Each structure stands twice: as C-alpha cells, then as structure tokens.
Amino acid sequence: MSSRKDRLAARVRAHRARLREQGLRPVQIWVPDVRAPQFATAAHTQSAAVAASEQADDDEAFIDAISWDAEPE
C-alpha cells in the first residue's frame, strides 16, 4: 500500500510529464523579496536618486509611457 506522500509524488510526476509533453519545461527564478526591509531601503534610495537627477522629467515621462494602469479612469 502506498503512502499519501507516494501518491502525491506520483501525481506531481504525472502533472510535470503532461506539461513536458506540451513542450514546456520547469524554470526556477529568484526575485527580490519585496517584504524585506532592505528592499524598501534600496527602493527608496534608488527612487530618490532618479527624482534628483537632471533627467527626472524625462525618466518620469518614460515610466508613465510604459506603465499599465490596472484601474483605468
């Protein structure tokens, strides 16, 4: 008799096999933890540097041009 863990592992293997049959492959990425205090500090430092630059107006116009508004007016 297989354990619950074995059944789960078999389901995961089958699911991954189906995805591979569809031409997909697994990819793992590491991204910054936006919950970390260091992230907030770095983000603030970088945004202050951008705001203080001579190109601040151009930078803001660029950001506005490429930004997507999830809640259109």
Contact map, one row per residue, 1 for C-alpha under 8 A:
1110000000000000000000000000000000000000000000000000000000000000000000000
1111111000000000000000000000000000000000000000000000000000000000000000000
1111111000000000000000000000000000000000000000000000000000000000000000000
0111111100000000000000000000000000000000000000000000000000000000000000000
0111111110000000000000000000000000000000000000000000000000000000000000000
0111111111000000000000000000000000000000000000000000000000000000000000000
0111111111100000000000000000000000000000000000000000000000000000000000000
0001111111110000000000000000000000000000000000000000000000000000000000000
0000111111111000000000000000000000000000000000000000000000000000000000000
0000011111111100000000000000000000000000000000000000000000000000000000000
0000001111111110000000000000000000000000000000000000000000000000000000000
0000000111111111000000000000000000000000000000000000000000000000000000000
0000000011111111100000000000000000000000000000000000000000000000000000000
0000000001111111110000000000000000000000000000000000000000000000000000000
0000000000111111111000000000000000000000000000000000000000000000000000000
0000000000011111111100000000000000000000000000000000000000000000000000000
0000000000001111111110000000000000000000000000000000000000000000000000000
0000000000000111111111000000000000000000000000000000000000000000000000000
0000000000000011111111111000000000000000000000000000000000000000000000000
0000000000000001111111111000000000000000000000000000000000000000000000000
0000000000000000111111110000000000000000000000000000000000000000000000000
0000000000000000011111110000000000000000000000000000000000000000000000000
0000000000000000001111111000000000000000000000000000000000000000000000000
0000000000000000001111111100000000000000000000000000000000000000000000000
0000000000000000001100111110000000000000000000000000000000000000000000000
0000000000000000000000011111000000000000000000000000000000000000000000000
0000000000000000000000001111100000000000000000000000000000000000000000000
0000000000000000000000000111110000000000000000000000000000000000000000000
0000000000000000000000000011111000000000000000000000000000000000000000000
0000000000000000000000000001111100000000000000000000000000000000000000000
0000000000000000000000000000111110000000000000000000000000000000000000000
0000000000000000000000000000011111000010000000000000000000000000000000000
0000000000000000000000000000001111110010000000000000000000000000000000000
0000000000000000000000000000000111110011000000000000000000000000000000000
0000000000000000000000000000000011111011000000000000000000000000000000000
0000000000000000000000000000000011111111000000000000000000000000000000000
0000000000000000000000000000000000111111100000000000000000000000000000000
0000000000000000000000000000000000011111110000000000000000000000000000000
0000000000000000000000000000000111111111111000000000000000000000000000000
0000000000000000000000000000000001111111111100000000000000000000000000000
0000000000000000000000000000000000001111111110000000000000000000000000000
0000000000000000000000000000000000000111111111000000000000000000000000000
0000000000000000000000000000000000000011111111100000000000000000000000000
0000000000000000000000000000000000000001111111110000000000000000000000000
0000000000000000000000000000000000000000111111111000000000000000000000000
0000000000000000000000000000000000000000011111111100000000000000000000000
0000000000000000000000000000000000000000001111111110000000000000000000000
0000000000000000000000000000000000000000000111111111000000000000000000000
0000000000000000000000000000000000000000000011111111100000000000000000000
0000000000000000000000000000000000000000000001111111101100100000000000000
0000000000000000000000000000000000000000000000111111100100000000000000000
0000000000000000000000000000000000000000000000011111110100000000000000000
0000000000000000000000000000000000000000000000001111111100000000000000000
0000000000000000000000000000000000000000000000000001111110000000000000000
0000000000000000000000000000000000000000000000000100111111100000000000000
0000000000000000000000000000000000000000000000000111111111110000000000000
0000000000000000000000000000000000000000000000000000011111111000000000000
0000000000000000000000000000000000000000000000000000001111111100000000000
0000000000000000000000000000000000000000000000000100001111111110000000000
0000000000000000000000000000000000000000000000000000000111111111000000000
0000000000000000000000000000000000000000000000000000000011111111100000000
0000000000000000000000000000000000000000000000000000000001111111110000000
0000000000000000000000000000000000000000000000000000000000111111111000000
0000000000000000000000000000000000000000000000000000000000011111111000000
0000000000000000000000000000000000000000000000000000000000001111111000000
0000000000000000000000000000000000000000000000000000000000000111111100000
0000000000000000000000000000000000000000000000000000000000000011111110000
0000000000000000000000000000000000000000000000000000000000000000011111000
0000000000000000000000000000000000000000000000000000000000000000001111110
0000000000000000000000000000000000000000000000000000000000000000000111110
0000000000000000000000000000000000000000000000000000000000000000000011111
0000000000000000000000000000000000000000000000000000000000000000000011111
0000000000000000000000000000000000000000000000000000000000000000000000111
